[in-house]
Amino acid sequence: MIRQVFPRTFTAVRVSSRRALLAALLTLVAFVVAPAGPASADDATVRVMTYNLYQGTDFEELLGATTPGEFVAAVTTTYNNILATDRDARAAAVARIIAREKPDIVGLQEATILRNGTLPPTNVVSDQLQSLLSELDERGEQYRIVGILPGIDAAVPSTLGFFVRHTYRLAIIARDESRGRSPELSNHQIEQFFANLAFPTAVGVPFNNTRGWASVDVEVRDTRFRFVTTHLEAASPAIQLAQAAELLATAGNTALPTIMAADFNTTANDTSDPTFPTYQLLIGAGFKDAWKTKFPTINGFTCCQEDDVNNDASLLSDRIDLILYRGDVSVESVKVVGASPGNKTSSGLWPSDHAGVVANLRIGRPGHHDDDDD
């Protein structure tokens, strides 16, 4: 028996059937892009970050199973592999990076919960988001949850005498306003994509890999902008491209300066990669790449370590975690974090299979413009 527990059930959609609608929506987006021009001393600076926490598995064993018996055995293997990556300790390691870097607002991907028990499993084995927030709190860094987008929530049988439940989440966290440093937040939004990939399974019930986005409008020193995070599909370039188009037509459909800090799963450093058209679509919609703005000839890799995150030397070789911006925004600084061995857990695990990216961005006040070079 396999059960998925999410509010809406999506199946994979045909991208071609949505092209006319998406083209129309993208035309609308083009009309609301804010003009750019030089930055002012009165502009506000915000520090933003994106970090994929890594759920501890790519579910290869589950997707490779060909019989119900193999599937149940694969659940046990996947469960044990997740435990071996010590998600709570790794989330705490990411929290230490956040505490050091002190971003004002953070987009988090793969902030998952692992549970076990009878149906529906309720015994929490690990909660990456709670572990991260607890570690931040212990370090005197108060962050609050701005929004959580639920994804796939599946409970499946194992050979261990209990069901395993895995709950995917996307989240935005921000500095607590009580510290006097957090910007004012409003217009919180979460939305799931219509275009999603359905993975068949050996038990006849597909895993519908629901993805989407979360956003919030931010005000700093009378300057407003929109912050967005997402996690686009990795296994299907066509569906990834459709999701990016939806993102532009929804969260990106605003006249506000817009910052997208996310795991886009588009290989920005390789024009021959089949996911590169997603990057082209985003840039073609008026977004600039913070890393490329500052370091046009430096790789800035963010993905990926081994699945067990136990490799000695870093294996990062692609740049898929990006901070993109559009409108009255300029880049003061940007760097990759979590990519050095000093960031590992006490047992020698990388904080994630990804590195994070953090940037200081200056947001222009109304009437001013940015001075970035293209």
N, C-alpha and C positions, 0 to 999 in steps of 0.2 A: 504494500500500500504506500502510495506517495501522495502527499498533500501539499498544495501551495496555498499560502495564507496571505494574499495581498488583496487590497480593496478593488482593484480593477484587473481583469485578465486581458492581456494583449497577445496577439499572435504576430508573426512576421508579416509585414505588408509589402505589397509590390510598389517599388519606388516609382515606376513609370506611371502608375495610376494617380500619383500625387503631384506630378511635376508641374501641371498647369497651376494648381493652387499655390504651390511653393514659389513658383516664379512670380505670381502676382503679389504674394506676401513680401518677397524680397524686393520687388519694385517699390512697395510701400516703405520698406526699411531704408531704401536709398534716399527717400525724401526727408527722413527725420534725422539724418546724420548731422551732428553739430559741427559747425565750421571750426577749423583749427587756426591758431595764430600764436604770438609770442607770450611767454609766461611773465607774470608780474611778481614783485616782491610781496604783494598782498595775497598771493595764491596760497592754498592750503596743501600741506604734504601729508600723505597717508602711506602707511607701510602695509603691504598686502603679501599674502603667502598662499601657495597651493601645495598640498601634500597628499599623496596617495598612501594610506596607511598599510595597504596590502593585507588581504584577508587570509593569506597563508596557504593558498592553493589556487591552481587554475582549473581544477575539476577534470583533469585529463583522464583519470581512472574511471570516473563516472560516465563521461561521454564516450569512452572507449569500450564500455561493457556491452556485450551482445546478447546476454540472457539475463532473466531476472535474478538468477543466483549470482552471476558475476556482478550485477549491479549492487546487490546488497553487500557483497564482499568489498566492492569498490567504495561504498559508503564508509565502511570501517577503515579502509586504507586512507581515505581522504580525511576522515576525522582525526586519525592518529598523526597524519602529516600536518594538519592545522595545529594540533597541540604541540608538535615538535618545533614549530616556529615561534612559540611563546608570544602570542599576540599582545598580552597585557604588558609584558616587559618591553616589547618593541614600541607599543603605544607610549609607554612612559619615556622611552628614549626620544621619540618624536617630541614629546612634551618638553623635554629638556632643551631641545633645539629651539622650540617656540619660546621658551622662557629666556633663552639667550638672545634671540633675534627680536623679540617683543613686537610682533606685527599687530596692527590694529584690528585686522580682520583676516580670517583664514578660510579657504575652501578646502574641505577634506573629502577624499574619496575612499571607498571601501572601509567605512567606519562601521564594521559589522558586529553582530551579536551571534554567539554560538551557544546553543542550548541543547539539553538532552532530557530524556524522560519519556513518559507515556504520552499518547496524543491528547491534547497538543503539548509538546514539550515545553516546560516552563523553567526548568533548572538552568540558571545562567552559568555557563562555563567560562565565558569571557565576553566582555563588552569593551571594545576598543575605544569608543568615544568616552565612556565613563572612566576608563583607566587613564586616558590622556588628561581629562579634566581634573581628576584626583591628583595626579602628579603635578599639574600646574598649580593647583591650590596649595599643595604642600610646599611649593617653592614661592608662595606669596604672589603668584600671578593669577589674578581672577579673570577668567573668561566665561562667557555665557553662550548658550546655544541660541543662535539666531533662527535657524530653520533646519529641519531634517526632511529629506526626501526619501521615502521608503522605496526599495526595489524588490527584487525577488525574495520571497519568504517561504522556504520550502522545508517540510518535515518528511524525512525518509527513514525506512527501517535499516538497521545495521545488524551485524552478527554479535554485537556486544550486549544484547539483552535490553536495549532501549532504542528509541527513535532519536535521530539527530536532526536538529532544526538549525538552519542557517538563514540569517536575516541580513540582507544588504541594505546599507544606508549611505546617502550623500549628505553632508552637513556643512553649515557655515557657523563658525564661532567668532565672537568679537570680544574685545576687552570690556570688562564690566564698567558700566557708566559711573559706578560709585567711586572709581579710581580717578575720575576727573579727566581721563584721557580718551575715553571711548567716544566716537562720534555719535550723533543722533541718528537712529535707524528707523525707517518707516517702509511701508509698502512691501512687506515680506511676501514672497511668492514662491511656490513650488509647483512643478508641472512635469508629468511624465510624457515622454515622446509617444507619438502614434506609431512611428516606425521603430519596431523592435525585433530582435532576432529570437526565434524559437528553436531550441536545441532538442532534437529527438532523444529519447532514452529507451533503454532496453525493456522498461516496464510499460511502455506504451503511452505514458503521460509526458508531454514535452516540458522542458524548463523554459518558460517565457522570460527572457532576460530583459526585464523592464528597466529602462534607463530614463533619465530626465535631467532637470536642472533646478537650481534654487537661486534666488536673487533677493537683494535688499537694496533699497535706496538709502544713501548715506549723505549726511550733511556735516560739513566741517567748515567752521568760520564762514558761514553764509554761502558756502559752496556745496553744490549737490552733485552726486554722481551715482551710478548704479554699479553694484558689485554682483558678479555672477560666477557660479561654479557649476561644473558638469562633469560627466564621465562618459565619453562617447564609445560606441561599440567598437571592439577591437577585431572581432572575427569576420566581419563583413564590411569591406570598404564601401559598398553601395549603400548599405543601411547607415553606416557612419556618416556618409555624405548627406543622406536624407535627414539624419538627426541634426547635423550642423545647420542645414537649411531651416529646419524648424526652430532651432535655437536663435538664429538671426531674426526670424519672423515673429518671435515671441519675446523672450527676454531681451533681445537686441533691438526690439522695436521701440525705441525711445529717443527723444531729443537730448537726454542727459548724456554727459560724458560717461563712458561705459568701460569698466574693467572686467575682463573675464580671466579668472585664475583657476586653472583646471587641468585635469588629465584628459587631453583631447584625443589621445591614441592616434594622432596623425604624425607621421615621422617628418618633422619639419626640416631635418637636416639632409634628406635624401629625396631628390626630385624624381627618382625612378621608382620609389616605393608606391605601391597601389593605394596607399592612404594619403599620399601627398595632395591629391585634388581637394581634400577637406581643408588643408592648410591654405591652399590657393583660394578657396571659396571664402574663408574667413578674412584673409587679407584683401581680397577683391571687394568685400563689403565695407572696407574702410578701416579695418583694424590694423594696428601696428604691433609688432612683436618686441616686447621690452628687451629681451636678451639680444636679439639681432640689432636693435637700435644702438645698444652700447657696445656689443662685441660681434660685429659682423663677420669676423674671421675665426672666432673661437667656438669650439663645438658646444660646450655647455650641456653635455649628455645628462639625462635623468633616468634612463631605463636601460637595462634591468639587471638586477642581481639574480643568482640562482633561485629556483623555487623554494629551496630550503633556507635561503638567506644566510647560508653558513660558509660561503666562499671566502677565502682569505683576502685576495686582492679584488678591488672593485672591477666589475664587468660592464659598467654602464657604457652603452654604445649608440644610443638613440636619444633624440630630444623630442619628447612627446608631452611633457608637462610644461605648460606655457602660461605666461602672463601677457595677455593681449589687451590693448587699450584703443579707444577711439574718442575723438573729440578734443576738448581743451585739456589735454594731459601731456606732461613731459616726464621723462625718466631721469631721476637723480642717481639711482644706483640699482643694481640687480645682481643677484648671485645665486648659485646652486648650493644647497645645504644638505647635510646628511650623507655626503659621498666620501667622507674620510673615515679610516678605521677608528679614529678616536670617538666616533659617534655610535659605535657598536654597543650592544648590551653587555653585561658582565659575563655572559656565557659565550660571547663572540659572534652574536647574530647582528646583521645589519638592521637598522631601524625599520626598513621596508625594502621591497625589491626595487622601489623607486627612490630617487632623491627628490627633495623639495626645491621650490624656487621662491625667493623672497625679493621684493622690490620696494624702493621708495619712489612714489609717484607724486608729482605736483599737479594738483587740480586747479585749473584757472578759474578765477572768479568771473561771473557774467560780464561780458564786454571785453575780456582779455583773451589771448590766444596762445597756443603753444609754439615752442621754438625747436621742435625735434627736426632732425634732418632725415629725409627719406633715404 
